[in-house]
């Protein structure tokens, strides 16, 4: 993948003994100014070298008007650190994952958004989290990434998804027809509003809202979940993680959308799409006491009986 060169690069060498953090954040959660201040203060207290994404630096200093002197400022993909730190919600975390890409840099998600399934560290817990990093009391958990090709070529500047790749109709009037094959063998022809190919990480996102199963992140599978299928006999299908999914689409509007973790592009009818596992994964930082199943119960109210209060 070609890396673009960006102007106004301001990166300095690390002059501090602690970890290096590449800091990213959401720029539309001004009400969380106290949480941002809390994170910045904690990083300073742990003697961390902070390198910050230029748009987020401008937001913190000009909009939130917080005093902040990072070790360096970067733009685009031109950064190196020990950890990436995402301040925001799950949408921000997905954007950070696309920036980290194949660098192998573990991501810590600090939740200032709503659900916080991916970004699961509360601002009040940031001190404890940084202490755990310093003491080595943490693990990294690699999550699978999938990639999209259109007619044999990578789609767009970043064709990779941590959550899902969805093929969707453009108009509200009619369904699209999606012919799906797995490893070259015909699976089924969907007539639906769309089709979601999700990773285990993405199983609790768009796929789940369309009736897909919850899949434990370390499971080596992919899931195909139709969106509003015309036939009630069509159900989600779980396939091996090393499968190659091939899709061709017919549409009355002669075009359709391909959404990669929510980033949509318009494609022409007849474009041959190929979805497969990417050659790299995204590493999440997990503290020792964190559990996927406890997160399910807490964030999604898994198994809660509404009759009991």
MOZIUR-V592582 format. One line per field, one symbol per residue. ss: DSSP state (h for helix, s for strand, l for the rest). burial: I if it has 16 or more other C-alpha atoms within 10 Angstrom, else O. A space follows every 10 residues. Layout:
# MOZIUR-V592582
ss: ???
burial: ???
This chain:
# MOZIUR-V592582
ss: llllllllls llllllllls sssssllllh hhhhhhhhhh hhhhhlllss ssshhhhhhh hhhlllllll lsssllllll llsssssslh hhhhhhhhhh hhhllsssss slllllllll sshhhhhhhh hhhhhllsss ssssssssss llssllllls sllsssssll lllllsssss ssllssssss sslsssssll hhhhlhhhhl llllllllll ssssssslll llllllssss llllssssss llllssssss llssssssll lsssssssss ssssssslll lhhhhhhhhl lllllllll
burial: OOOOOOOOOO IOOIOOOIII IIIIIIIOOO OIOOIIIIII OIIOOIOIII IIIIIIIOII OOOIOIOOOI IIIIIOIIII IOIIIIIIII IIIIIIIIII IOIOIIIIII IIIOOIIIII IIIOOIIOII OIIOOOOIIO IIIIIIIIII OOOIIOOOII IIIIIIIIII OOOOIIIIII IIOOOOOOOI IIIIIIIIII IIIIIIIOOI OIIIIOIOOO IIIIIIIIIO OOOIOIOIOO IOIIIIIIII IOOOIIIIII IIOOOOIOIO IIIIIIIIOI IIIIIIIOOO OOOOIOOOOO OOOOOOOOO
